Amino acid sequence: MELLDPTVEQPQQAIDFAPRPKALAGKRVALIENTKYNSDRLLEKIGDILKKEQGIAEWKIFHKHNSSVPAHKEVIDEVKAAYDLMVAGVGD
């Protein structure tokens, strides 16, 4: 009997993370929820905490079409144009 291994060793690849702001005061924050149960409620709480404790200027929740797809182009374009950073949230 011959056994075949269908797996392939993946090459290691370094991932560069987006630069993080030194402070959040005065920043505009986009909160992107994935449509799962309570994700919007969780992000609302996060937005309120960021405003109260970190002094962000504003926050706004954006909604994806569903949890299994990336945010649609209109959301991405608005976030890029009008917000300093974003938080993606999930629920369940």
Secondary structure, DSSP 4 states (H G I P E B T S, - for coil): --------PPPP---PPPPPPS--TT-EEEEEE-SSTTHHHHHHHHHHHHHHHH--SEEEEEE-S-TTSPPPHHHHHHHHHH-SEEEEE---
